[in-house]
Amino acid sequence: MNEIALLVSTAALMTSINETLISIGWKLLGAFLLWIGGRMLIRFTMRLLGGGMRAQGIEATIVRYVQNTVSVLLTIILVIAILEVFGVETTTFAALLAGAGLAVGAAWSGLLANFAAGAFLVILRPFKVGDFIGAAGTLGTVREIGLFVTTINTPDNLCTFVGNNKILSDNIQNFTANPYRRVDITAQVAHSMDLRQAIERIAAGVAKVAHVLPAPAPDLKILAHTPAGCVLAVRPYCHNDHYWQVYFDTQQAIRDALGAAGYPAPEFVVELNAAG
């Protein structure tokens, strides 16, 4: 009788275990499918939201920030729905989330500061997506202003993530904000040349460089007199997108203008200004 009772008890236990495992398995499968479907729905919603905002002419900076914010909120809602699949009470989860939020807020005050700074960057708009800026020791084109970090592509094609609070608390240079900027080139010429004629030839050559703006006209002045010769400041103006092209082509134009007159080649003083 004892053996029969033991067998019955073991069978009942195995049946209970199987039923529990099957129930957990179905819940896991449901949670997995809910996560996949929810993420697909969130991505579709983000595309729909972004397309609608862009159709209204809203800047890409605001569009991406709103998309990131809404995506995070929808993901939290999705996680709550998945927890409900496992029978976790939403009110309990909300209380736990609030408590965890306070703990995380105390431990990660810098993260919250980055979040607040990101909101201010979107509101104050010292720059927007696509602008070339210098901020927090980083130079590059703004690719995205996120909830916590700003993504910047540097001129040497490095993707750099900079904390929003670090950007907001530092000086910001926006090279794209103004319609044009100055290219500074310093060239030392020999004493043996006719300085007035050399300046005229250089001015004519620089004026022909592609993308150099006629107004304001390029500046060409004597910067200093040295034992080796005069130092000329050659300063054409151009759009920020053409900075490096004008920078290099202007040096070539100076060399060609002096070489055509039989003058010695100038010596350039390298000034690596920030540019896009």
Buried (B, 14 or more C-beta within 10 A) or exposed (E): EEEEEEEEEEEEEEEEEEEEEEEEEEBEEEBEEBBEEBBEEBEEBBEEBBEEBEEEEEBBBBBBBBBBBBBEEBBEEBBBBBBBBEEEEEEEBEEEBEEEEEEEEEEEEEBBBBBEBBBEBBEEEBBBBEBBBBBBEBBBBBBBBBBBBBBBBEBEEEEBEBBBBBBBEEEBEBBBBEEBBBBBBBBBBBEEBEBEEBBBBBBEBBBEBEBBBEEEBBBBEEBEEEEEBBBBBBBBBBBBEBBEBBBEBBBEBBBEBBEEEEBEEBEBEEEEEBBB
